[in-house]
Amino acid sequence: MKKILVTVALLALACAGAFAQEAVTAFAKSDFVPGDEIFFDDPVENEKLGEFPHFWDFLGGEECEIITLNGEQAIKLSGWFTDIAPLMKEAEYLPEEFTIEFDVWSPATGGSSLNDHIDLVLQSEECGDYCVFVALNPAWNEEKEVNGTPDLNYAFYSPSLDYRDGVAKGSLVEPLIKANAWLHVAASFNKRAFKYYVNGVRLVNLPNVARPTRMLLRSVSNCDEKDRFYIKNIRIAKGAVPLYDRLLNDGKITSYGITFATGKADLKPESMTEIARIAKLMAEHPELNFEVQGHCDNTGSDKVNDPLSQKRAEAVVAALVAQGVAAERLSAAGKGSHEPIADNSTDEGRAKNRRVDFVKK
């Protein structure tokens, strides 16, 4: 049984496809901790093609619409200074501690200036245009037979509103940025500390930043129509409670950091960050044994969701075994959509119901 589980884990990771194997390793070593209370989640799966994404507000620029890229739906951001922001009930919605994650397509053509970039901009009334922004520039231009150097630069204001800026270390950035590839971007803010990651690698670490209260994503692009920036799987979450504290409080660990390919049991590479943390917790506490439960929302039928959630739970068990956890300490249970913890009639509720639970045995 253990050999079968390990094989499943390796197959799941091999099927990640969009990311190189080195990215999987980087995620397993990453210190990024996703927030545990999701309040915005847009996988961009069920949007109407050619329309503006209904979870977002258009703040200016050229064009933003839903497209299909390599068989997956994504948001296309076109043109120079195209800004979109999450459509929220409150104008100021970011808490003192939060995380942001999204996937962005790194185009093969960087435009004539080799200076196109996709920006994460965190704002507040006090700061004005930004408290902190990070600009990711792939700098590829294959058609013109020019390859610029990928770079990542940032600027921010301290809590006393002193302006500062910088550039991420080139030796870290360059190996991460591949042409025609999805990159997983993650950022965390903890009261005043800001961190920014690409494919699990921390590229920006700022200890003293003015607190933001809202965000936007910006495309600055002069490249050809076929090589715009595309984004998907955008998620914003509150806080990041330590795993053992969650276990003590609730008798289980509910994870939103373990995600899968749409309609499949293939683990996304970024899931390895959370899986590695669970494996470390179990190594530190040999008395812990878990039933790993896969949960879905109510999209789709029980005939599909029930076996899918079982396969996903088994894939997580397999990945933990591959991390060195003894197979006898784990079991897998697919719960389908039968044990919701939020209202499945709302987008926010469905996002909370798509989860993996580690229930203490």
C-alpha positions as CSV (number, residue, x, y, z in Angstrom):
1,M,0.0,0.0,0.0
2,K,2.8,2.4,0.9
3,K,4.5,1.9,-2.5
4,I,1.1,2.6,-4.3
5,L,0.6,5.8,-2.3
6,V,4.1,7.0,-3.1
7,T,3.6,6.3,-6.8
8,V,0.4,8.3,-6.7
9,A,2.2,11.2,-5.1
10,L,5.0,11.2,-7.7
11,L,2.5,11.0,-10.6
12,A,0.5,13.9,-9.1
13,L,3.6,16.1,-8.9
14,A,4.8,15.0,-12.4
15,C,1.4,16.1,-13.8
16,A,1.9,19.6,-12.5
17,G,3.1,20.4,-16.0
18,A,3.0,24.2,-15.9
19,F,5.9,24.4,-13.4
20,A,9.3,22.8,-13.6
21,Q,10.4,20.2,-11.1
22,E,12.7,22.7,-9.5
23,A,9.7,24.8,-8.6
24,V,8.1,21.9,-6.8
25,T,11.3,21.6,-4.7
26,A,11.3,25.4,-4.0
27,F,7.7,25.3,-2.8
28,A,8.5,22.4,-0.4
29,K,11.3,24.7,1.1
30,S,9.3,27.9,1.1
31,D,8.5,29.8,4.3
32,F,5.3,31.3,2.8
33,V,2.3,30.6,5.1
34,P,-1.1,31.1,3.4
35,G,-3.8,32.8,5.4
36,D,-6.4,30.5,6.9
37,E,-9.5,32.7,6.4
38,I,-10.3,33.2,2.7
39,F,-12.3,36.3,1.9
40,F,-11.7,36.6,-1.8
41,D,-11.2,33.7,-4.2
42,D,-11.4,33.7,-8.0
43,P,-10.2,30.6,-9.8
44,V,-11.6,32.1,-13.1
45,E,-13.1,28.8,-14.0
46,N,-16.8,29.6,-14.6
47,E,-16.7,33.0,-16.3
48,K,-18.1,33.7,-19.7
49,L,-15.5,34.1,-22.4
50,G,-15.0,37.6,-23.8
51,E,-16.7,39.2,-20.8
52,F,-15.2,41.3,-18.0
53,P,-14.5,39.2,-14.9
54,H,-17.4,39.7,-12.6
55,F,-15.3,39.5,-9.3
56,W,-13.3,42.6,-10.4
57,D,-13.6,46.3,-10.9
58,F,-12.0,48.1,-13.8
59,L,-9.9,51.1,-12.6
60,G,-8.6,52.3,-16.0
61,G,-6.3,51.3,-18.9
62,E,-7.1,49.5,-22.0
63,E,-8.7,46.0,-22.0
64,C,-9.6,43.2,-19.5
65,E,-11.5,40.1,-20.5
66,I,-11.9,36.4,-19.9
67,I,-10.0,34.3,-22.5
68,T,-8.8,30.7,-22.8
69,L,-5.1,30.0,-22.7
70,N,-3.9,26.4,-23.3
71,G,-7.3,25.0,-22.4
72,E,-7.7,27.0,-19.2
73,Q,-9.7,30.2,-18.5
74,A,-7.7,33.3,-17.4
75,I,-8.1,37.0,-17.2
76,K,-6.3,38.9,-20.0
77,L,-4.8,42.3,-19.1
78,S,-4.0,44.4,-22.2
79,G,-2.2,47.6,-22.7
80,W,-0.4,50.3,-20.8
81,F,-1.4,50.8,-17.1
82,T,-4.5,48.5,-17.1
83,D,-5.6,48.3,-13.5
84,I,-8.2,46.0,-11.9
85,A,-9.1,45.5,-8.2
86,P,-11.2,43.0,-6.3
87,L,-14.9,43.9,-6.2
88,M,-15.4,44.2,-2.4
89,K,-18.3,45.5,-0.3
90,E,-16.0,47.8,1.7
91,A,-13.5,50.3,0.2
92,E,-10.8,49.4,2.8
93,Y,-10.8,45.6,3.3
94,L,-7.3,44.3,3.9
95,P,-6.7,43.4,7.6
96,E,-3.5,43.8,9.6
97,E,-2.4,40.3,8.5
98,F,-3.2,38.9,5.1
99,T,-1.8,36.9,2.2
100,I,-2.4,37.3,-1.6
101,E,-1.8,34.6,-4.2
102,F,-2.2,34.5,-7.9
103,D,-0.8,32.8,-11.1
104,V,0.5,35.0,-13.9
105,W,1.5,34.0,-17.4
106,S,5.0,35.0,-18.4
107,P,4.8,36.0,-22.1
108,A,7.4,35.1,-24.6
109,T,7.5,38.6,-26.0
110,G,8.5,41.4,-23.7
111,G,7.7,44.2,-26.1
112,S,9.9,46.7,-27.9
113,S,11.2,48.2,-24.7
114,L,11.7,45.0,-22.8
115,N,10.2,46.8,-19.9
116,D,6.7,45.3,-19.6
117,H,5.7,44.3,-16.1
118,I,2.9,43.0,-14.0
119,D,2.5,44.8,-10.7
120,L,1.0,44.0,-7.3
121,V,0.0,47.4,-5.8
122,L,-1.0,47.7,-2.2
123,Q,-2.7,51.0,-1.2
124,S,-4.3,53.1,1.5
125,E,-5.8,56.5,1.9
126,E,-2.8,57.6,3.9
127,C,-0.2,56.4,1.4
128,G,-1.9,57.5,-1.7
129,D,-0.9,55.7,-4.9
130,Y,0.8,52.9,-3.0
131,C,2.1,51.7,0.3
132,V,4.2,49.1,-1.5
133,F,4.3,47.9,-5.1
134,V,6.3,45.1,-6.7
135,A,6.9,45.1,-10.5
136,L,7.7,41.7,-12.1
137,N,9.4,42.1,-15.5
138,P,9.9,38.8,-17.5
139,A,12.0,40.8,-20.2
140,W,11.7,38.2,-23.0
141,N,11.6,39.2,-26.7
142,E,12.1,36.0,-28.8
143,E,10.7,37.5,-32.0
144,K,13.3,40.3,-32.0
145,E,15.9,37.7,-31.0
146,V,16.6,39.7,-27.8
147,N,16.5,38.4,-24.3
148,G,16.6,41.0,-21.6
149,T,17.3,40.1,-18.0
150,P,14.2,39.3,-16.0
151,D,14.0,41.6,-13.0
152,L,11.8,42.5,-10.0
153,N,11.9,45.9,-8.5
154,Y,9.8,47.5,-5.7
155,A,9.1,50.7,-3.9
156,F,7.4,51.4,-0.6
157,Y,6.7,53.8,2.2
158,S,7.6,53.2,5.8
159,P,5.0,53.7,8.5
160,S,6.4,57.3,8.9
161,L,5.9,57.7,5.1
162,D,9.5,57.7,4.2
163,Y,10.0,56.6,0.6
164,R,12.3,53.7,-0.2
165,D,12.9,51.4,-3.2
166,G,15.0,48.5,-4.3
167,V,15.6,45.6,-6.7
168,A,15.5,41.9,-5.9
169,K,18.7,39.9,-6.2
170,G,19.2,39.0,-9.8
171,S,20.7,35.6,-9.1
172,L,17.4,34.6,-7.4
173,V,15.1,36.2,-10.0
174,E,16.6,35.1,-13.3
175,P,16.3,31.3,-12.8
176,L,12.7,31.6,-11.8
177,I,11.3,33.5,-14.7
178,K,10.6,31.3,-17.8
179,A,9.1,32.4,-21.0
180,N,5.6,30.9,-21.9
181,A,5.1,29.6,-18.3
182,W,2.8,30.1,-15.4
183,L,4.4,31.7,-12.3
184,H,2.9,31.5,-8.9
185,V,3.1,34.8,-7.0
186,A,2.5,35.0,-3.3
187,A,2.7,37.9,-0.9
188,S,2.2,38.3,2.9
189,F,1.7,41.3,5.1
190,N,2.0,41.0,8.9
191,K,1.2,44.3,10.7
192,R,4.2,46.0,9.0
193,A,6.3,43.2,7.5
194,F,5.9,42.5,3.8
195,K,7.2,39.5,1.8
196,Y,6.9,38.6,-1.9
197,Y,7.5,35.2,-3.5
198,V,7.7,33.7,-7.0
199,N,7.3,29.9,-7.2
200,G,7.9,29.6,-3.5
201,V,11.2,31.6,-3.5
202,R,11.2,34.7,-1.3
203,L,12.4,37.7,-3.4
204,V,11.4,40.7,-1.3
205,N,11.5,40.9,2.5
206,L,10.6,44.3,3.9
207,P,10.4,44.6,7.7
208,N,8.8,48.1,8.0
209,V,6.1,49.1,5.6
210,A,3.1,51.4,5.9
211,R,-0.1,49.3,6.4
212,P,-2.2,48.9,3.2
213,T,-5.9,48.5,3.2
214,R,-6.7,47.7,-0.4
215,M,-5.0,46.3,-3.5
216,L,-4.9,46.3,-7.3
217,L,-3.2,44.4,-10.1
218,R,-1.6,46.4,-12.9
219,S,-0.5,45.4,-16.4
220,V,2.1,47.6,-18.1
221,S,2.4,46.0,-21.5
222,N,3.5,47.1,-24.9
223,C,3.8,43.6,-26.3
224,D,1.9,41.9,-29.1
225,E,-1.7,40.9,-28.7
226,K,-0.9,37.2,-28.4
227,D,1.7,37.9,-25.6
228,R,-0.3,39.8,-23.0
229,F,-0.2,39.1,-19.3
230,Y,-2.8,36.7,-18.0
231,I,-3.8,35.9,-14.4
232,K,-5.9,33.3,-12.7
233,N,-6.4,31.6,-9.3
234,I,-6.4,34.9,-7.3
235,R,-6.9,34.4,-3.6
236,I,-6.8,36.8,-0.6
237,A,-6.9,35.5,3.0
238,K,-6.7,36.8,6.5
239,G,-4.1,35.8,9.1
240,A,-1.9,32.8,9.3
241,V,-2.4,30.8,12.6
242,P,0.3,28.3,13.4
243,L,-0.7,24.7,12.5
244,Y,-0.4,23.4,16.1
245,D,-2.4,26.2,17.5
246,R,-5.2,25.4,15.0
247,L,-5.1,21.8,16.0
248,L,-5.3,22.6,19.7
249,N,-8.2,25.0,19.2
250,D,-10.3,23.0,16.7
251,G,-9.1,19.4,17.0
252,K,-8.2,19.5,13.3
253,I,-6.3,21.6,10.8
254,T,-8.2,23.1,7.9
255,S,-6.0,23.9,5.0
256,Y,-6.7,26.1,1.9
257,G,-3.0,26.0,0.9
258,I,-3.4,22.5,-0.7
259,T,-4.9,22.9,-4.1
260,F,-5.4,20.7,-7.2
261,A,-5.8,21.0,-10.9
262,T,-9.4,21.7,-11.9
263,G,-11.5,18.5,-11.9
264,K,-8.4,16.4,-11.1
265,A,-6.5,14.9,-8.1
266,D,-3.2,16.3,-9.3
267,L,-1.6,18.5,-6.6
268,K,-0.5,21.9,-7.7
269,P,3.2,22.5,-7.0
270,E,2.5,25.3,-4.5
271,S,0.7,22.8,-2.4
272,M,4.0,21.4,-1.3
273,T,4.6,24.3,1.0
274,E,1.7,23.3,3.2
275,I,2.3,19.6,2.8
276,A,5.9,20.1,4.0
277,R,4.7,22.0,7.0
278,I,2.3,19.2,7.9
279,A,5.0,16.7,7.5
280,K,7.3,18.8,9.8
281,L,4.5,19.1,12.4
282,M,4.1,15.3,12.4
283,A,7.8,14.7,12.7
284,E,7.9,17.1,15.8
285,H,4.8,15.4,17.3
286,P,5.1,11.6,16.8
287,E,1.8,11.2,18.8
288,L,-0.2,12.8,16.0
289,N,-2.1,10.7,13.5
290,F,-4.5,12.2,10.9
291,E,-7.5,11.3,8.8
292,V,-7.0,13.4,5.7
293,Q,-10.4,14.6,4.4
294,G,-11.0,16.0,0.9
295,H,-13.9,18.4,0.7
296,C,-15.6,20.0,-2.4
297,D,-18.2,22.7,-2.9
298,N,-21.5,21.8,-4.4
299,T,-20.5,22.5,-8.0
300,G,-21.1,19.3,-9.9
301,S,-22.8,16.1,-8.9
302,D,-22.1,13.8,-6.0
303,K,-21.2,11.1,-8.6
304,V,-18.2,13.2,-9.6
305,N,-17.4,15.0,-6.4
306,D,-17.4,12.0,-4.0
307,P,-14.7,9.9,-5.8
308,L,-12.8,13.0,-6.8
309,S,-12.5,14.1,-3.1
310,Q,-11.4,10.6,-2.2
311,K,-8.7,10.7,-4.8
312,R,-7.5,14.1,-3.7
313,A,-7.3,13.0,0.0
314,E,-5.3,9.9,-1.2
315,A,-3.0,12.2,-3.2
316,V,-2.3,14.3,-0.1
317,V,-1.6,11.2,2.0
318,A,0.7,10.0,-0.7
319,A,2.6,13.3,-0.8
320,L,3.0,13.2,3.0
321,V,4.3,9.6,2.8
322,A,6.8,10.8,0.2
323,Q,7.9,13.4,2.7
324,G,8.7,10.7,5.2
325,V,5.5,10.3,7.2
326,A,4.7,6.7,8.1
327,A,1.7,5.5,6.1
328,E,0.1,3.9,9.1
329,R,-0.2,7.3,10.7
330,L,-2.5,8.5,7.9
331,S,-5.8,7.6,6.3
332,A,-7.8,9.2,3.5
333,A,-11.5,10.1,3.4
334,G,-13.4,11.8,0.6
335,K,-16.3,13.8,1.9
336,G,-17.5,15.3,-1.4
337,S,-19.8,18.3,-0.7
338,H,-21.6,16.6,2.2
339,E,-19.9,18.5,5.1
340,P,-19.9,22.2,4.2
341,I,-18.7,24.8,6.7
342,A,-20.1,27.7,4.8
343,D,-23.0,28.6,2.5
344,N,-22.7,26.9,-0.8
345,S,-25.1,29.4,-2.4
346,T,-22.4,32.1,-2.4
347,D,-19.0,32.4,-4.1
348,E,-17.4,33.1,-0.7
349,G,-19.0,30.1,0.9
350,R,-18.0,27.7,-1.9
351,A,-14.4,29.0,-1.6
352,K,-14.4,28.1,2.1
353,N,-15.9,24.6,1.4
354,R,-13.1,23.7,-1.0
355,R,-10.6,22.5,1.5
356,V,-8.5,19.7,3.0
357,D,-9.0,18.8,6.7
358,F,-6.5,17.0,8.8
359,V,-8.6,15.5,11.6
360,K,-6.7,14.2,14.7
361,K,-7.3,10.4,15.2
